[in-house]
Amino acid sequence: MPGKKVLILGGGFGGLAAAQHLRRLLPPEHRIFVVEKKTTFYINAFNMQLITGEMKDPSEGQRELSGLARKDIDWVHAEIERLDPAGKIVHTSSGTLKGDYVIVALGADKHPEVIPGFAESAYNLYEASGAVQLREALQKFEGGRIVIVCCATPFSCPGAPYEAAFLVDSILRSRQKRDKAEIALYTPEPRPLPSTGTTMGDGVLSMFKERNIEFHPQQKTRKIDSDARKVIFEAGEASFDLLIGVPPHAAPRVVREAGLTDATGWIPVDIQTLETPHAGVFAIGDITSVRQPNPTGFFLPKAWVFADEQARIVARNIGSEILADANPSKFDGTGSCYLETGDNMAAYGSGNFYSYPAPRVYMEPPSKQFLKERRELERERLEALV
């Protein structure tokens, strides 16, 4: 049997996980290509360690994608210029690829420029450089109002802004500056982590209350007035002395131009197989639009734990089809995550996001053991994926 080609678009968490699973499943005559314009892989969750100083430099959490060659995975270092999903053809800056299967794992692009004043005023929570700059600013902070603003939904790693609030509180307490600071979080969400149901959100709100952190829901950002140091919302405004921002997210241009996205702005997929309307073309991770099959109307969170499991499911199904092994796998909507809460602790949430009539997700209270487990998992995944 002639070898098949699997084209994986994106060298982030989901893409690399899919490549690793496929390589273990398929004999060497079948080739696996990862198309990625960056030269390194970095887990964005490490930004929290940069904020606290646990990690001094982003390079500590980076790995060179050239290392994929050791695992018999082809890395195509190129920009994706055009995608033909029907033909499974990918046009890149270094040539054209045609595959038998395509896995789109391009993640979510960040667009701070959409919000006037963001780049001039906010420490970007989703950039490693922004996390380092925030760490330095917090070490110099002597007092005032600290605002964390989520400009629009959806955004990747939905727990990140809440973790940032907890870490800011913890850092200022360690510097004995907490009584000189106000901390407030503004978000378009109706409550914290709404796609998890109510338990985790209620837990976060309870911890916010204990730590005197303000929570302002249903606030969508219009612009930031850098001179007046104010965030202007569709209804109201908020002043700040230090601003931490989550920029608007969007699917990459190439998938929008290919007609893969729907009215949500993301790629719709089968909620169990992650296949797009084009046979043999799958999408996983943050780039997808997966509506939870319950009356809540929420979408599956854009979190790496789901990208990881979706990669596993898609790899198994592609492998089964290539090897004529009729043993399909289905993504069942289960997931878990660690929520860093400061003071060298983390909470742990887990459950089923596909449960009916609402997600059934539970949260274990913060402990040092949970943070230890999170660190071990982050390091294990970093080393395993490249």
Buried (B, 14 or more C-beta within 10 A) or exposed (E): EEEBBBBBBBBBBBBBBBBBBBBEBBEEEBBBBBBBEEEBBBBBBBBBBBBBEEBEEBEEBBBEBEBBEEEEBBBBBBEBBEBBBEEBBBBBEEEEBEBBBBBBBBBBBBBBEBBBBBBEBBBBBBBBEBBBBBBEBBEEBEEBBBBBBBBBBBBBBBBBBBBBBBBBBBBBBEBEBBEEBBBBBBBBBEBBBBBBBBBBBBBBBEBBEEBEBBBBBEBBBBBBBBEEBBBBBEEEBBBBBBBBBBBBBBBBEBBBEBEBBEEBEBBBBBBBBBBBBBEBBBBBBBBBBBEBEBEBEBBBBBBBBBBBBBBBBBBBBBBBBBBEEEEEBEBEBBBBBBBBBBBBBBBBBBBBBBBEEBBBBBBBEBBEEBBBBBBEBBEEBBEEBB
